[in-house]
């Protein structure tokens, strides 16, 4: 059947169809990979090296697709014009059209002998060693872009990019929410009642925290800017400490007597008081 788009473009679209363009350089594809890092590496940043198999420039022909030492000759399909012309009969008369020559891709020349390793593609799968800098503050699922580390292009086209998805292993000590750190600190009942100063383990080391007298179990204290460095901006998150007051389950006779004395001082009557002491 007729392609009426071609017909109307020829007769009513300004007269002459534009010359087909040869297929020039094409950028390589982007690729994605995943790396695993520890909680500490995510907090402080690190540098990782890994190997990946991807399309790279053929190391035999240097990306030319031509067997080294071979010459180029005039394309026998298009006669060196880089395009294939055809004439069709239509209701408006004979119409001449042209398209890019598939054999030479519009170059007008073809290699006398294509590369034996890449079969003329100019590319081949190869193992590449990648070094990636992981900035401080990345979180699970953060994507890092490495420009020009993707697949090689075609006909001298540039490399694509590599996108690295970061997977962070959980910590046994800390829980992270955004750039904040959360932990729990267990203290004795007497520390909660009388107040004390305790050591808190942070990602930067031990920090002293003052526990006021009368602190209730579940109270949360904030250690300002003891959290994770904020990614791509200044400052750090905070460290939140939740206090858990341990209630003793086993008491010595002396401890029981002291608690009974406290109860009497507070005006609290303990039923079966003798049973507690024996």
C-alpha positions in Angstrom: 0.0 0.0 0.0 1.0 3.6 -0.3 2.5 5.7 2.5 0.4 8.8 2.3 2.5 10.5 4.9 5.4 10.3 2.4 3.2 11.4 -0.5 1.8 14.5 1.3 5.2 15.5 2.7 6.6 15.4 -0.7 3.9 17.4 -2.5 2.6 19.7 0.2 5.3 19.8 2.9 7.7 22.1 1.3 8.7 20.1 -1.8 11.9 18.1 -1.0 12.4 15.5 1.7 15.4 16.1 4.0 18.4 14.0 3.4 18.6 11.0 5.8 21.2 11.4 8.5 23.9 8.9 9.0 24.0 7.1 12.3 26.7 8.8 14.3 28.1 8.4 17.8 25.7 7.0 20.4 26.1 7.4 24.2 26.5 4.1 26.2 23.7 2.8 28.4 23.5 3.6 32.1 24.0 0.7 34.5 22.9 0.0 38.1 24.6 -2.0 40.8 24.3 -2.6 44.5 26.9 -2.5 47.3 26.8 -3.5 50.9 28.3 -1.4 53.6 28.4 -1.4 57.4 26.5 1.0 59.7 29.7 2.7 60.7 30.8 3.1 57.0 27.4 4.8 56.3 27.9 7.2 59.2 31.5 8.2 58.6 31.9 7.5 54.8 34.2 5.1 53.1 35.8 4.1 49.8 34.8 0.9 48.1 36.4 -1.1 45.3 34.5 -3.7 43.4 34.5 -5.5 40.0 31.7 -5.4 37.5 31.2 -6.9 34.1 29.9 -4.4 31.5 30.2 -3.4 27.8 33.5 -1.6 27.3 35.5 -0.5 24.3 36.9 -3.5 22.4 40.6 -3.9 23.5 41.4 -5.5 20.1 40.2 -2.8 17.7 40.0 0.2 20.1 36.3 0.6 19.4 36.6 1.0 15.6 35.1 -2.3 14.8 37.8 -2.9 12.1 40.4 -5.7 12.3 43.7 -4.0 13.0 45.7 -3.5 9.7 42.5 -3.8 7.6 41.4 -1.0 5.3 38.0 0.5 4.6 36.4 0.2 1.2 33.5 1.8 -0.6 30.2 0.3 0.5 28.9 -2.0 -2.2 25.3 -1.6 -1.1 25.0 2.2 -1.5 28.0 2.9 -3.7 29.5 5.2 -1.1 26.6 7.6 -0.8 25.5 6.3 2.6 21.9 6.1 1.6 19.6 3.8 -0.4 17.3 5.5 -2.9 14.0 4.0 -4.1 11.4 5.1 -6.6 7.7 4.4 -6.1 4.7 4.9 -8.4 1.9 6.8 -6.8 -1.4 8.4 -7.9 0.6 11.6 -8.0 3.4 10.1 -10.1 6.8 8.7 -9.4 8.2 9.6 -5.9 11.9 9.2 -5.0 12.7 8.4 -1.4 16.0 7.7 0.4 17.0 6.0 3.7 20.2 5.4 5.6 22.2 2.5 4.2 21.9 -0.3 6.8 25.2 -1.9 5.7 27.5 1.0 6.3 25.2 2.9 8.7 25.4 6.0 6.5 29.2 6.2 6.4 29.6 5.2 2.8 32.5 2.9 3.7 32.7 -0.5 5.2 35.7 -2.3 6.7 37.5 -4.7 4.4 37.6 -7.0 7.5 35.6 -6.5 10.7 37.2 -7.0 14.1 37.4 -10.7 14.9 36.9 -10.1 18.6 33.8 -7.8 18.7 32.5 -8.7 15.2 32.4 -5.0 14.2 30.4 -3.7 17.1 33.5 -1.9 18.7 32.4 -3.1 22.1 32.8 -6.2 24.2 32.0 -7.4 27.7 34.9 -6.9 30.1 35.6 -6.8 33.8 36.1 -3.3 35.1 37.4 -2.4 38.6 35.5 0.5 40.1 36.5 2.7 43.0 33.6 4.5 44.6 33.7 7.2 47.3 30.8 6.7 49.7 30.1 10.1 51.5 29.3 10.3 55.2 25.6 10.3 56.0 24.3 7.9 53.3 21.4 5.7 54.4 19.9 2.4 53.2 18.7 2.9 49.6 20.8 6.0 48.9 21.8 6.1 45.2 25.2 7.4 44.2 25.9 8.4 40.6 29.3 7.9 39.0 29.5 9.8 35.7 31.1 8.1 32.8 31.3 4.7 34.5 28.5 3.0 32.6 28.7 1.2 29.3 30.9 2.3 26.4 29.1 4.2 23.6 28.9 3.3 19.9 31.1 4.9 17.2 33.0 7.1 19.7 29.9 8.0 21.8 30.6 8.7 25.4 30.2 6.3 28.3 26.9 6.1 30.2 26.7 6.6 34.0 26.8 4.1 36.8 24.2 4.3 39.6 25.2 2.6 42.9 22.4 1.7 45.3 23.7 1.5 48.9 22.5 -1.2 51.3 23.4 -0.5 54.9 23.7 -3.4 57.4 21.8 -2.7 60.7 23.7 -1.9 63.9 23.5 -4.0 67.0 23.9 -0.9 69.2 22.1 1.9 67.4 18.9 2.6 65.7 18.9 5.3 63.0 16.0 7.5 61.9 17.1 9.9 59.2 20.1 11.6 60.6 19.1 10.9 64.3 20.4 8.1 66.5 18.2 6.3 69.1 19.4 4.1 72.0 18.1 3.0 75.3 19.9 3.3 78.7 19.0 1.0 81.6 19.5 2.4 85.1 18.9 1.2 88.6 15.8 2.3 90.5 18.0 4.1 93.0 19.7 6.1 90.2 16.3 7.2 88.9 15.2 8.2 92.4 18.4 9.9 93.6 19.8 11.1 90.3 23.2 10.2 88.8 25.6 10.7 86.0 26.0 7.9 83.5 28.0 7.0 80.4 26.2 6.9 77.1 27.8 5.1 74.1 27.4 7.3 71.0 28.8 6.8 67.5 31.6 9.2 68.5 32.4 7.5 71.8 31.3 7.8 75.4 29.4 10.9 76.6 28.4 11.8 80.1 24.6 12.3 80.7 23.2 13.7 83.9 20.1 11.9 85.2 18.1 14.2 87.4 16.6 12.9 90.6 13.1 11.5 90.1 13.6 10.5 86.4 10.7 8.4 85.2 11.2 5.2 83.1 10.6 6.1 79.4 11.9 9.7 79.6 14.0 10.7 76.6 17.1 12.9 76.7 18.6 14.6 73.6 22.3 14.8 72.9 22.5 17.6 70.4 24.5 17.0 67.2 25.7 13.5 68.3 23.8 12.0 65.4 24.8 11.3 61.8 26.4 14.0 59.6 23.8 15.4 57.2 24.3 14.4 53.6 25.1 17.2 51.3 24.6 19.9 53.9 26.1 21.2 57.1 25.4 19.9 60.6 24.5 16.6 62.2 21.5 15.0 63.6 20.9 14.3 67.3 21.2 11.3 69.6 18.1 10.4 71.6 18.5 8.3 74.8 15.4 6.6 76.3 15.8 5.8 80.0 14.6 2.4 81.2 14.4 2.1 84.9 15.2 -1.5 86.1 12.9 -2.7 88.9 14.8 -5.2 91.0 13.2 -8.6 91.1 15.3 -10.3 93.7 16.1 -8.5 97.0 18.3 -9.3 99.9 16.8 -9.2 103.4 18.6 -5.9 104.0 17.2 -4.4 100.8 13.7 -5.5 101.7 14.0 -3.9 105.1 15.1 -0.6 103.4 12.3 -0.6 100.9 9.8 -1.3 103.8 11.2 1.7 105.6 10.8 3.8 102.5 7.2 2.7 102.2 6.5 3.6 105.8 8.2 7.0 105.3 5.9 7.6 102.2 2.8 6.5 104.2 2.3 3.4 102.1 1.0 0.4 103.8 2.3 -2.9 102.4 -0.1 -5.8 102.9 1.5 -8.9 104.3 4.6 -6.9 105.4 6.0 -9.9 107.3 5.7 -12.1 104.3 8.0 -9.8 102.4 10.7 -10.1 105.0 10.8 -13.9 105.3 
